[in-house]
Amino acid sequence: SIVIVTTVFNPERYLALAQVMAKVYAASGQPTQLLECYLSVFTTQKVALGGETWAKAKYDDRMALVAGSVLPTLFRAFGEQAVLLWNAMLLRKRVIVYAESLKE
């Protein structure tokens, strides 16, 4: 089994890396190929083995943090007032939202 331990949140990057490593192992069946792949990623931040390629530069860590964010929905619903709501949430303040109807 392959276990990737990291302090960076970027599931897409590590899923792609795990898929490349799994394909390399499935094709060769030798753990030394996995070690070669790991060392290549650790030293050069990219790997190209057995027709499989992966590069760290293709995956932006900041975009991974925003990908599952509620911010676009928040801005569509509240417009520019969303900035005030977001600040209140970050500061852990109580927020009351008043609307004419429940659907708003």
C-alpha distance (Angstrom), angle and dihedral (degrees) to the residues before:
residue distance angle dihedral
S1 . . .
I2 3.79 . .
V3 3.80 120.6 .
I4 3.79 121.3 -173.7
V5 3.80 116.1 -164.0
T6 3.78 117.0 -170.3
T7 3.78 142.6 152.3
V8 3.82 92.9 -141.4
F9 3.81 120.9 88.3
N10 3.78 107.0 -135.7
P11 3.81 110.8 123.3
E12 3.82 94.2 173.8
R13 3.80 92.0 56.9
Y14 3.76 94.7 49.2
L15 3.80 93.8 42.1
A16 3.81 89.3 55.9
L17 3.81 90.6 46.9
A18 3.80 91.8 49.1
Q19 3.81 90.6 49.0
V20 3.81 91.6 51.3
M21 3.80 91.1 48.1
A22 3.81 91.5 47.7
K23 3.82 91.9 50.1
V24 3.81 91.4 48.3
Y25 3.80 90.9 50.5
A26 3.81 93.3 44.7
A27 3.80 90.8 51.5
S28 3.80 97.4 46.5
G29 3.81 105.3 21.3
Q30 3.79 90.3 -149.5
P31 3.81 123.5 118.8
T32 3.80 90.1 -149.4
Q33 3.82 88.1 70.3
L34 3.82 88.7 56.2
L35 3.79 90.0 50.1
E36 3.79 90.1 50.5
C37 3.81 89.3 50.0
Y38 3.82 91.9 48.8
L39 3.79 93.6 48.3
S40 3.79 91.2 48.1
V41 3.81 91.2 52.5
F42 3.80 92.2 44.5
T43 3.81 94.8 50.4
T44 3.81 105.8 31.4
Q45 3.84 102.8 19.2
K46 3.81 89.9 -125.6
V47 3.77 139.5 73.3
A48 3.79 135.1 -159.3
L49 3.80 113.4 178.8
G50 3.77 130.5 148.5
G51 3.79 94.1 -7.7
E52 3.82 92.3 -51.7
T53 3.79 118.3 116.9
W54 3.80 133.1 -171.4
A55 3.81 131.4 169.3
K56 3.78 129.2 -175.2
A57 3.81 90.5 -143.8
K58 3.83 91.1 70.1
Y59 3.82 92.0 64.6
D60 3.80 120.6 66.8
D61 3.81 113.8 -156.1
R62 3.80 92.8 -152.7
M63 3.80 92.5 56.4
A64 3.81 90.4 51.8
L65 3.80 89.5 58.1
V66 3.81 92.3 51.4
A67 3.82 96.8 41.6
G68 3.80 96.0 83.6
S69 3.78 94.6 32.2
V70 3.80 126.3 129.8
L71 3.80 91.5 -144.3
P72 3.83 97.7 100.5
T73 3.81 90.7 50.9
L74 3.79 90.9 46.2
F75 3.80 92.7 51.7
R76 3.80 92.7 47.1
A77 3.80 91.3 51.8
F78 3.81 100.3 42.7
G79 3.80 106.1 20.9
E80 3.77 116.1 -155.5
Q81 3.80 91.2 -12.3
A82 3.81 86.4 72.5
V83 3.82 88.4 82.1
L84 3.80 89.9 64.2
L85 3.80 91.7 46.3
W86 3.79 92.2 48.9
N87 3.81 92.0 49.7
A88 3.80 90.0 49.5
M89 3.80 90.8 51.6
L90 3.81 92.1 48.4
L91 3.79 90.9 49.2
R92 3.81 89.6 45.4
K93 3.79 93.4 -123.0
R94 3.78 125.1 154.6
V95 3.78 115.1 -99.5
I96 3.79 128.7 -161.9
V97 3.78 117.5 -164.6
Y98 3.78 116.5 -163.3
A99 3.80 123.3 -166.4
E100 3.80 136.7 167.7
S101 3.79 92.4 -122.6
L102 3.77 136.9 16.6
K103 3.83 92.3 -113.5
E104 3.79 93.8 61.3
